[in-house]
Amino acid sequence: MSEEQPKISVIIPVYNVEKYLKECLNSVINQPFNDIEIICINDGSTDSSLEILNKYAQKDNRIKVISQKNSGLACSRNTGLVQAKGEYVFFLDSDDYLKPDILGKLYDAAQKFNADILMSKCKAFADDNDENPYTKKRVIDLNNYLDYQEAHNIQITQDNFLSVIDNYPCVSCGSLYKLDFLNKNNLKFINKNVIHEDEGFFLKTFAMKPNATFLNIESIMYRIRANSITYESFKEECRHKPQKQVKIIINDAIKYIKKYSKNDSKKLIADIKSRHIYTTNFNINIKGVYTYIWEINNKKIKILGFPIYRELIKNNKRIFKFFGIPVIYQTL
């Protein structure tokens, strides 16, 4: 590693976030760990975001501003990856912000455990003046989703791949990625303007058998706000859109796994398709009629149809669903 190479490249896609951008940038430039470069991708903003970026760049030479036509979050992160020169890469969304003195802690842990990927937690929150009960529910749901058990120095293999995708949230923000590992395996986000892009990148990354560490430490304050991608995609009237786009993203990940993880691809793809959240996005070829006896109120009902899908729930239990109906609870 040359002396000029920064230890961390912080990649920040920016699109129309003038209200939150200063808080985000301040949280990065004020980190005591300052051996970083800050790559800000202005993704065709039409508000004052670019003006704010340029003013910060004039005061801090670690900030590099790149402007492009609006292409979406995934493409913006890919732009940042092309420009990154750090030993590690860290993704941060421009309406979120870092907790104080966190980058140094993450870097030290990544060095200690020789991590190709080091995951840390995000803490979801809403603005104080947001009294929308729907927003509050999303905050609660996301904080439950973003929770996981700490684990150090885990070598990912085809044997524990399913356990990882079951037990850890598929988010890119809050993680350190070793840039050499990403470049060696040609790891990029899907090159399309889609939502839920993290899911495909998560699957691609862990399919390439990284040495992984999962820290029980919060690094990012993850803002839930009206009109954000996360907020809008959870609305009832919008749910058909993420379902269609998740199918695009997962198929992109499967295509990648077939190309770059040839020896293990059959097992890895089978694991992905067995997971309830992903299985619902595939057309399933039925080779026979499956039956299950469902007992309720002392009556037995024979059910015909698709295979039973499994879904992880809290307290180390797995639920098996048949036509969306819970039929088996299994302790892991």
ABEGO torsion letter per residue (X at the ends): XBAABBABBBBBBBBGAAAAAAAAAAAAAABABABBBBBBBBBGBABAAAAAAAAAAAABAABBBBBBBBAEAAAAAAAAAAABABABBBBBBAABBBBBGAAAAAAAAAAAAGBABBBBBBBBBBBAABABAAAAAAAAAAAAAABBBBBBGBBBBAAAAAAAAAABBBBABGBBBBAAAAAAAGBBBBBBBBBGAAAAAAAAAAAAGBBBBBBBBBABBBBBBBGBAAAAAABAAAAAAAAAAAAAAAAAAAAAAAAABAAAAAAAAAAAAABAAAAAABBBBBABBBBBBBBBGGBBBBBBEBBBBBBBBBGGBBBBBBGGBBABBBBX
